[in-house]
Amino acid sequence: MSETAGSAVAPVRPSGTVHWIGAGLSTGSGLAALCEAADRVRLWHRTEQRAARSLAVLGLTGRAEPRAYTPQALEAELAPGDVVVSMLPAAGHAALLAACVRGGAHFACSSYVSQAVLDQVPAAAAAGVVVLTESGLDPGIDHLFAHSLIGRAREEIGADTAAEVSLTSYCGGIPAVPNDFRYRFSWAPAGVLNALRSPARYIEAGAETTAALPWEATRTHVVDGETFEVYPNRDSVPFVGQYGLPPAWKPLTFVRGTLRLDGWLDAWQPVFEELRHGDDRRITALAQELAARYPTTDADRDRVVLAVSLDVREGSGRTWSGRYLLDLEGDADESAMARCVSRTLALGVRRILGGGVPAGLHRAAETAGRSEEWLAELAREGVDFVLRTGGSA
């Protein structure tokens, strides 16, 4: 984890108290890990009763304190050096960060950096506040995989050697047992639909390409012998720089995207028609309808697949390739999504608690070396993955 926007101001000394805000689908054993690492943990939910019930489900009764969340109630208990972990929807992060800056508390979330969060980074850095973002599954573990692969390729090929590269990073939460809908909601349905309404920018055949409707760029993608469907998501182009791709390497393909079960494109055609023509009100209603039509029950098991690949070819024909594959199924104790998101986020929070993170903005581990450290720790904690590398002279 390296500083990307900050100042020379020393970080506020960690107090040892963690405030975990929200107990949704991505809250899992990472919260238990923080109960072991922190002096005090408070779980904030809509009501104190719901917070207590969530702690009971997680086996954490007596190890964390339940609280009823309101912004005012949180600020009344917030002390300098506390760490606030936001599991709220992305739109809620900026207000929480503002409270942290006012109170001298550190902030962590698993979401992408929004402009509203980015705007507050200078004030946070000046106040000695750490702002940790993109430290979940996707974004998060995908960043770790990419940094690791690029670091390994730099050692083999050489950063100053002219080369052509292809990097693909596809992640998806899918049902462990395929259903007719070819999907299982592992996060808010409204978020899933709105992501599909956002244009996607990526590099293909060496040129920047934009898909106005991402699902229209869906293609098949074989992972470890299994066929999936994938499509680009958000804006991949800034990650060429964020991942430290050497300037001498020309990206022929560079895409970060979403992975779905084979047959998803056909199964979702009625949804796509709604997305083409519906306004915000209709899409909000559609999200509620889909959640009711395809509910997630206690008997359901989810599956997370994250596949990141890097292929490098230099001018003489020498090649190097690397593949990371994470393929996990949830169990009766915890969903695979909750395990991946919460454990990765907890790892970053433990770094903040240790006092070694500079003030300012951070995104997971932003160097190859630090990424290797994070990956080794995640593997020890039950987030299993496989790395395969190869090349030719």
Secondary structure, 3 states (H helix, E strand, C coil): CCCCECCCCCCCCCCCEEEEECCCCCCCHHHHHHHHHCCEEEEEECCHHHHHHHHHHCCCECCEEEEECCHHHHHHHCCCCCEEEECCCHHHHHHHHHHHHHHCCEEEECCCCCHHHHCCHHHHHHCCCEEEECCECCCEHHHHHHHHHHHHHHHHHCCCCCEEEEEEEEEEEEECCCCCCCCCCCCCHHHHHHHHCCCEEEEECCEEEEECCHHHHCEEEEECCEEEEEEECCECCHHHHHCCCCCCEEEEEEEEEEEEECCHHHHCHHHHHHHHHCCHHHHHHHHHHHHHHCCCCCCCCEEEEEEEEEEEEECCCCEEEEEEEEEEECCCCCCHHHHHHHHHHHHHHHHHHCCCCCCEEEECCCCHHHHHHHHHHHHHCCCCCEEEEEEEC
